[in-house]
C-alpha cells in the first residue's frame, strides 16, 4: 500500500484520525482486526514520515466506532511475559525435527502462496536445495523466482554480519537475489555497514500471505538439512550436494557461492550433523508474525530514509484470497497439525527495532515456565550460559532451575531436568575462541550443579537418611554419531542448534533464542519464539503418582526426539513417564555406556577423562580398533546420546587465563561470548 500524507487531497470530505504517540507502541494492533470487533469499512490506511499509522474513514460515525475500538485495544496492551501480543486461540501448529522435514513443508507452503512472502534470517543461501533425491530437486532461489513471476511480492530481511566472524555475505545476497525479479523481490540487510555490531539478527521466520508462518532455529543456509539418521558421510553428494556438505568443527563457516562447489573433502572428512527444531502456525498468530516483520522492515526503511519501501499488512480481502490451510493440508497430505494456543515472544531492543525499553518476553516466559514446572523440564539448546545469583551472565534461567529443584529436594519430590547441549560450541577446539565460548557453558553447568549439591547437603543435615544426589535431579547430555570413512572409524558430535523447552508435556517454547544473555536480554541479538499450549485436546498421562493433563503437541514432539536419541520405539514404556526411575535411569545408563564405548575407541575426544591438554598432546590420533570391530556389541554405540563432557577443559590454558582476567576487562569481553 502506498504511503499517504495527512494533507493529501481527497475527492470528498473525510475525517482523518491521527493515532497519538502513546498508541504507536501498539501500532500494529491498530490493524489487528482479530483483536476486537472493528467496523467493516472501506478503510484508508497509511504511514507518514515517522512511520506512524493514520486512518481515513467515511464519516463521523465510523470515526467514533474506530476510536472506541482503538481504546479497547490499548487497554489490552499488557500481555503475559511483557510480550507485544497475547495468546492466540484456535491456531493450528506443527513441529519439525531437522531441516529435511521443515524444508519439505516449506516447499509445499511456498507453492501454495498467493499474495506475498516475508522472510527473516540470520543468514540466507539462495542456492540452497530444499529437496533431495527427487528427479528435479527444488532450489530456494528458483522457487522464489517462480513465485515472483506469478506476481507475488517477496521481502527478505537478513543480518548484515561482521565478516570476520561469519562468512554469510549479506551484501552479496542483497545485490544478487533481486536480480532474478527486480520488481518483485526486495532485500534489506541490517544494520548498516557503518553501524556493524557484535549483536546479530537471529530471527528465523517465513510468513506466507500474513496467515501461515514458519518459526524456529533452522536457517535457510547450507549445512542444515538433516533427517533422523544424522549421517556423517555422503560420498556421491546425493543428499548433501556441493557446499551443503559441511563440518563446522573443521571446515569453513557458512558462506554463499556456487552451490555445487565442494568446501570439505568428503572422502576424508565427515560432515557435522545438525540437530534443530522448527515449527509452523496457521491463524491469528501468523498475523502477529507478519506484524513483527513489518515493524522490523519499516524500522530499516526509516534508518535508510527509504519511506517509499515501507509496507503494511495485507487487507482483509487480500488475506482471504491468500493460502488456504485446508487445501494445503489436503493437497499435500501434511500430518501433525494440532489446534493450539500460541503466543509470539521476542527479544528486541533499541538497535534492532528502536525500542526505548527492550522486549524480553522470551526470557520472561522461560523463567515463568520453569518455576511453574510440576514434574519435569526438557531443554535442548545450543548454549547454556546462565547463572545462579551472579552478575555475569545476568540471565537467571539456571537460578529458576535451581529454585525449582530446591523445592523438590525439601518436598522429597521426584523432579527431573534433562538438558541436551553440544559437546562444544561450533569451531575447532584448537582455536582459543571456541574453547572460551565452551568454557562459559561448562562454568554455568558446574555452578548449577554446585548450588544443587549445597542444597542436598542442607537436606542431609536435617535428614540423615536422605540419599539423593545432583544426578537424581538434573543431567546434561550431548549427541554423537560414528561411521567408517576412508577405511577408518570416525566420529563427530551431532551439533545441537535447537532452542527448545518442554515443561510437563504441557508447555512448549520453540524458536531462535539461545540460553545466554545475547538472546535473552532483549537489547542484544534479536530473537523470535513461539509459546505453544493446548487447552481443548488435552489427554491424561501418569507421571509419578499423579494423573497429569498433557498436550499431544508437546508429548509427541518429545516422543519423536527421544526415540531418535535413545533408539527405542515411541510406544516403549520408557517414554511414558519422564519422572520415573525407568526413564531417568535408561537415559543415564545408555549415555554412560555410549560414552565409555567412544572413550575406548577414540583417545582424543572431549570427555570427562580426556582433558584438552592431553588431547592436544596425544600422539595416537587413530582409533584403537579396526572397522570390523565396530560391529561388536562392546564397541557399537546404541542411539546417539552421550554424557556432556563437563571436565575436559579443566587444564586448558585459555580456560584458566579467562578466570584471571582483570575485572575491568570482563564486562566488555564477556558480552561477546555470554
Residue pairs with C-beta under 8 A, 6 or more apart in sequence:
1 45
1 46
1 311
1 312
1 315
2 46
3 46
3 47
3 48
3 307
3 308
3 310
4 44
4 46
4 47
4 48
4 54
4 56
5 46
5 48
6 16
6 18
6 48
6 54
10 56
14 44
14 56
14 57
14 58
15 56
15 57
15 59
15 60
15 62
15 63
16 54
16 55
16 56
17 54
17 55
17 56
17 57
17 63
17 66
17 67
18 52
18 54
19 27
19 30
19 52
19 53
19 54
19 55
19 70
21 52
22 74
23 30
23 70
23 74
24 52
24 53
25 77
26 73
26 74
26 77
26 84
27 52
27 53
28 291
28 294
28 295
28 313
29 35
29 73
29 74
29 76
29 77
29 85
30 53
30 55
30 70
30 73
31 45
31 53
31 312
31 313
32 73
32 85
32 287
32 288
32 291
33 316
34 88
34 284
34 287
35 73
35 76
36 69
36 72
36 73
36 76
37 69
38 65
38 66
38 69
39 62
39 65
39 66
39 69
41 57
41 58
41 62
42 58
43 55
43 56
43 57
43 315
44 55
44 56
44 57
45 53
45 54
45 55
45 56
45 312
46 53
46 54
46 56
46 312
47 53
47 54
47 298
47 307
47 310
47 312
48 54
49 307
50 302
51 298
51 299
51 301
51 302
51 307
51 310
53 312
55 66
57 63
57 66
76 86
79 85
79 86
79 87
79 343
79 361
80 86
80 87
80 343
80 361
80 365
81 343
81 345
81 361
81 362
81 364
81 365
81 368
81 531
82 359
82 360
82 361
82 364
83 343
83 344
83 345
83 346
83 359
83 361
83 365
84 344
84 346
84 359
84 361
85 285
85 288
85 291
85 343
85 344
86 343
87 341
87 342
87 343
87 531
87 533
88 283
88 284
88 285
88 288
88 341
88 342
88 343
89 284
89 341
90 283
90 284
90 339
91 281
91 282
91 283
91 284
91 285
91 286
91 339
91 340
91 341
91 342
92 281
92 282
92 283
92 325
92 337
92 338
92 339
92 340
93 279
93 280
93 281
93 282
93 337
93 338
93 340
93 342
93 530
93 532
93 553
94 105
94 279
94 280
94 281
94 334
94 336
94 337
94 338
95 277
95 278
95 279
95 336
95 508
95 510
95 553
95 557
95 560
96 102
96 105
96 216
96 218
96 277
96 278
96 279
96 280
97 228
97 276
97 277
97 557
97 560
97 561
97 564
98 225
98 226
98 227
98 228
98 274
98 275
98 276
99 218
99 224
99 225
99 226
99 274
99 276
99 278
100 132
100 225
100 226
100 227
101 227
102 214
102 216
102 218
102 278
103 130
103 131
103 225
104 130
104 131
105 214
105 280
105 334
106 130
106 206
106 214
107 130
107 131
107 138
107 143
108 328
108 331
108 332
108 334
109 206
109 208
109 212
109 214
109 280
109 323
109 328
110 117
110 143
110 144
110 147
110 206
110 208
111 143
111 147
112 208
112 323
112 324
112 327
112 328
112 331
113 147
113 152
113 208
113 209
113 322
113 323
114 152
114 209
114 321
114 322
114 323
115 152
115 153
115 209
115 210
115 314
115 318
115 319
115 321
115 322
116 152
116 153
116 154
116 155
116 208
116 209
116 210
116 314
117 144
117 147
117 152
117 153
117 154
117 155
117 206
117 207
117 208
118 155
118 157
118 205
118 206
118 207
118 208
118 290
118 293
118 297
119 154
119 155
119 156
119 157
119 205
119 206
119 207
119 220
120 157
120 158
120 201
120 203
120 204
120 205
120 293
120 296
120 528
121 156
121 157
121 158
121 159
121 201
121 203
121 204
121 219
121 220
121 221
122 158
122 159
122 168
122 200
122 201
122 202
122 203
122 204
122 219
122 221
122 512
123 158
123 159
123 161
123 166
123 168
123 170
123 219
123 220
123 221
123 254
124 156
124 158
124 168
124 170
124 173
124 177
124 219
124 220
124 221
125 140
125 220
125 221
125 222
125 254
125 256
126 139
126 140
126 141
126 144
126 173
126 176
126 177
126 256
127 139
127 140
127 141
127 256
127 257
127 258
127 259
128 139
128 140
128 220
128 221
128 222
128 244
128 259
129 137
129 138
129 139
129 140
129 225
129 241
129 244
129 259
130 137
130 138
130 139
130 140
130 143
131 137
131 138
132 225
132 238
132 239
132 240
132 241
133 238
133 239
139 259
140 220
141 177
141 180
144 154
144 177
144 180
144 185
145 180
145 181
147 154
148 154
148 180
148 181
148 184
148 185
149 181
149 184
151 184
152 184
153 184
153 186
154 181
154 184
154 185
154 186
155 186
155 187
155 188
155 293
155 297
155 311
156 173
156 177
156 185
156 186
156 187
156 188
157 187
157 188
157 189
157 190
157 201
157 293
157 296
157 297
157 300
158 168
158 170
158 173
158 187
158 188
158 189
158 190
158 201
159 168
159 170
159 189
159 190
159 200
159 201
159 202
160 170
160 171
160 189
160 190
160 191
160 192
160 193
160 196
161 168
161 170
161 196
161 200
162 196
162 197
162 198
163 169
166 253
166 254
167 252
167 253
167 254
167 255
168 221
168 254
168 255
168 256
169 255
169 256
170 189
171 189
171 193
172 256
173 187
173 189
173 256
174 187
174 188
174 189
177 185
177 187
178 185
178 186
178 187
186 309
188 297
188 300
188 301
188 304
188 309
190 201
190 296
190 300
190 303
190 352
191 197
191 303
191 351
192 303
192 304
195 351
197 351
198 671
198 672
199 351
199 352
199 518
199 524
199 525
199 526
200 518
200 525
200 526
201 352
201 525
201 526
202 512
202 513
202 519
202 525
202 526
202 527
203 292
203 296
203 346
203 512
203 526
203 527
203 528
204 215
204 216
204 217
204 218
204 219
204 220
204 278
204 512
204 528
205 213
205 214
205 215
205 289
205 292
205 293
205 528
206 213
206 214
206 220
207 213
207 214
207 286
207 289
207 290
207 293
208 286
208 322
208 323
209 314
209 318
209 319
209 322
209 323
210 286
210 287
210 290
210 313
210 314
210 318
210 319
210 322
211 282
211 283
211 286
211 287
211 319
211 322
211 323
211 325
212 280
212 281
212 282
212 286
212 322
212 323
212 325
212 328
213 280
213 281
213 282
213 285
213 286
213 289
213 290
214 278
214 279
214 280
215 278
215 279
215 280
215 281
215 289
215 510
215 511
215 512
215 528
215 529
215 530
216 276
216 277
216 278
216 279
216 499
216 510
216 511
216 512
217 276
217 277
217 278
217 382
217 497
217 498
217 499
217 500
217 510
217 511
217 512
218 224
218 276
218 277
218 278
218 497
219 254
221 254
222 243
222 244
222 246
222 254
222 255
223 244
223 245
223 246
223 248
223 254
223 271
223 272
223 274
224 274
224 276
224 497
225 239
225 240
225 244
225 274
226 273
226 274
226 275
226 276
228 564
230 273
230 275
230 479
230 481
230 494
230 640
231 239
231 240
231 271
231 273
231 481
231 483
232 270
232 271
232 273
232 481
232 482
232 483
232 485
232 490
232 491
232 492
233 266
233 270
233 271
233 483
233 485
234 240
234 245
234 266
234 271
235 266
235 267
237 245
237 266
240 246
240 266
240 271
241 259
241 260
242 258
242 259
242 260
242 261
242 262
242 263
243 255
243 257
243 258
243 259
243 260
243 261
243 262
243 263
244 259
245 262
245 263
245 264
245 266
245 271
246 252
246 254
246 263
246 264
246 271
246 272
247 264
247 269
247 270
247 271
247 272
247 492
248 272
248 426
248 427
248 495
249 272
249 426
249 427
249 428
249 429
249 492
249 493
250 264
250 269
250 428
251 263
251 264
251 269
252 263
252 264
253 426
255 263
264 271
267 485
267 486
268 485
268 486
269 485
270 483
270 485
270 490
270 491
270 492
271 492
272 492
272 493
272 494
272 495
273 481
273 492
273 494
273 495
274 494
274 495
274 497
275 380
275 479
275 494
275 495
275 496
275 497
275 498
276 497
276 498
277 380
277 498
277 499
277 500
277 510
277 557
278 510
279 510
279 530
279 532
281 289
281 340
281 342
281 530
282 325
282 337
283 342
285 342
285 343
285 344
285 530
287 313
287 319
288 344
289 344
289 528
290 313
290 314
291 313
292 344
292 346
292 528
294 311
294 312
294 313
295 353
296 352
296 353
296 526
297 309
297 310
297 311
298 310
298 311
299 352
299 353
299 354
301 307
301 309
301 310
302 310
302 354
314 322
328 334
329 337
336 556
338 534
338 537
338 551
338 552
338 553
339 534
339 536
339 537
340 532
340 533
340 534
340 551
340 553
341 532
341 533
341 534
341 535
342 530
342 531
342 532
342 533
343 365
343 530
343 531
344 528
344 530
345 361
345 362
345 365
345 509
345 511
345 528
345 529
345 530
345 531
346 359
346 361
346 362
346 526
346 527
346 528
346 529
347 358
347 359
347 360
347 361
347 362
347 363
347 513
347 519
347 520
347 521
347 522
347 524
347 525
347 526
347 527
347 528
348 355
348 358
348 359
348 522
348 526
348 527
349 355
349 358
349 359
349 521
349 522
349 523
349 524
349 526
350 356
350 358
350 523
351 523
352 526
353 526
355 522
358 521
358 522
358 523
359 522
360 520
360 521
360 522
362 509
362 511
362 513
362 519
362 520
362 527
362 529
363 395
363 397
363 513
363 520
363 521
363 522
365 509
365 529
365 531
366 397
366 400
366 501
366 509
366 515
366 520
367 396
367 397
367 400
369 501
369 503
369 507
369 509
370 377
370 397
370 400
370 401
370 404
370 501
370 503
371 400
371 403
371 404
372 503
373 404
373 415
373 503
373 504
374 504
374 543
374 546
374 548
375 415
375 416
375 504
375 543
375 544
375 546
375 548
375 578
375 579
376 415
376 416
376 417
376 418
376 503
376 504
376 543
376 578
376 579
377 401
377 404
377 416
377 417
377 418
377 501
377 502
377 503
378 417
378 418
378 500
378 501
378 502
378 503
378 558
378 578
379 417
379 418
379 419
379 420
379 500
379 501
379 515
380 419
380 420
380 496
380 498
380 499
380 500
380 561
381 419
381 420
381 421
381 496
381 498
381 499
381 500
381 514
381 515
382 421
382 422
382 425
382 495
382 496
382 497
382 498
382 499
382 514
383 421
383 425
383 440
383 441
383 514
383 515
383 516
383 519
384 398
384 419
384 421
384 441
384 444
384 445
384 476
384 515
384 516
385 393
385 440
385 441
385 444
385 514
385 515
385 516
385 517
385 673
385 674
386 393
386 395
386 396
386 397
386 398
386 399
386 444
386 515
386 516
387 393
387 394
387 395
387 396
387 398
387 399
387 444
387 447
388 396
388 398
388 399
388 402
388 447
388 448
388 451
389 396
389 399
390 447
392 517
392 666
392 667
392 670
392 674
393 440
393 444
393 516
393 517
393 670
393 674
394 517
394 521
395 515
395 516
395 517
395 520
395 521
397 515
397 520
398 444
398 447
398 448
401 417
401 448
401 474
402 448
402 451
402 452
402 455
404 415
405 415
405 417
405 452
405 455
405 473
405 474
406 452
406 455
407 413
407 415
408 414
408 415
408 473
409 452
409 455
409 456
409 459
409 468
409 473
410 459
414 544
414 579
414 580
414 581
415 473
415 579
416 473
416 474
416 578
416 579
416 584
417 473
417 474
417 475
418 475
418 477
418 578
418 587
419 474
419 475
419 476
419 477
419 644
420 476
420 477
420 478
420 479
420 496
420 498
420 565
420 641
421 441
421 476
421 477
421 478
421 496
421 644
422 478
422 493
422 495
422 496
422 497
423 478
423 480
423 493
423 606
423 642
423 644
423 645
424 434
424 435
424 438
424 493
424 606
425 434
425 437
425 438
425 441
426 434
426 495
427 433
427 434
427 437
428 434
429 435
429 606
429 612
429 615
430 616
432 654
435 612
435 649
435 652
435 654
435 655
436 654
436 655
436 658
436 673
437 673
438 649
439 649
439 652
439 654
439 655
439 658
440 516
440 670
440 673
440 674
442 646
442 649
445 476
445 644
445 646
446 646
448 474
449 470
449 474
449 646
452 470
452 473
452 474
453 469
453 470
456 466
456 468
456 469
456 470
459 466
460 466
471 588
472 584
475 587
475 588
475 591
476 643
476 644
476 646
477 587
477 591
477 641
477 642
477 643
477 644
478 493
478 494
478 496
478 641
478 642
478 643
478 644
478 645
479 493
479 494
479 496
479 565
479 640
479 641
479 642
480 491
480 492
480 493
480 494
480 594
480 598
480 637
480 640
480 642
481 491
481 492
481 494
481 640
482 489
482 490
482 491
482 598
482 601
482 630
482 637
483 489
483 490
483 491
484 490
484 627
484 630
487 627
488 622
488 623
488 627
489 601
489 623
489 625
489 626
489 627
489 630
490 623
491 598
491 601
491 602
491 605
494 640
499 509
499 510
499 511
499 512
499 513
499 514
499 519
499 529
500 508
500 509
500 510
501 507
501 508
501 509
502 508
502 554
502 557
502 558
504 543
504 548
504 550
505 541
505 548
505 550
505 551
505 554
505 555
505 558
505 578
506 533
506 538
506 548
506 549
506 550
506 551
506 554
507 531
507 532
507 533
507 551
507 554
508 531
508 532
508 533
508 551
508 553
508 554
508 557
509 529
509 530
509 531
509 532
510 529
510 530
510 532
511 527
511 528
511 529
511 530
512 519
512 527
512 528
512 529
513 519
513 520
513 527
513 528
513 529
514 520
516 674
517 524
517 671
517 674
518 524
518 525
518 674
519 525
519 527
524 671
532 551
532 553
532 554
533 551
534 551
534 552
534 553
534 554
537 551
537 552
538 549
538 550
538 551
539 549
539 550
539 552
539 555
540 547
540 548
540 549
540 550
541 547
541 548
541 549
541 550
541 555
541 576
541 577
542 548
542 576
542 577
543 577
543 578
543 579
543 580
544 577
544 579
544 580
558 575
558 578
559 570
559 575
560 570
562 568
562 575
563 569
563 570
563 572
563 575
564 639
564 640
565 639
565 640
565 641
566 574
566 586
566 587
566 590
566 638
566 639
566 641
567 638
567 639
567 640
568 574
568 575
568 639
569 575
573 582
574 582
574 583
574 586
575 583
576 583
577 583
578 584
587 641
590 638
590 639
590 641
591 641
591 642
591 643
592 643
593 637
593 638
594 637
594 638
594 639
594 640
594 641
594 642
595 607
595 608
595 642
595 643
597 634
597 635
597 636
597 637
598 605
598 607
598 637
598 642
599 605
599 607
599 609
599 610
600 624
600 625
600 635
601 623
601 624
601 625
601 630
601 635
602 623
602 624
603 610
603 618
603 620
603 624
604 610
604 615
604 618
604 620
604 621
605 615
606 612
606 615
606 645
606 648
606 649
607 643
607 645
607 648
608 643
608 645
608 646
608 647
608 648
609 647
610 618
610 648
611 647
611 648
611 649
611 650
611 651
611 652
612 648
612 649
612 651
612 652
612 655
613 651
613 652
613 653
614 651
615 648
625 635
629 635
630 636
649 655
661 669
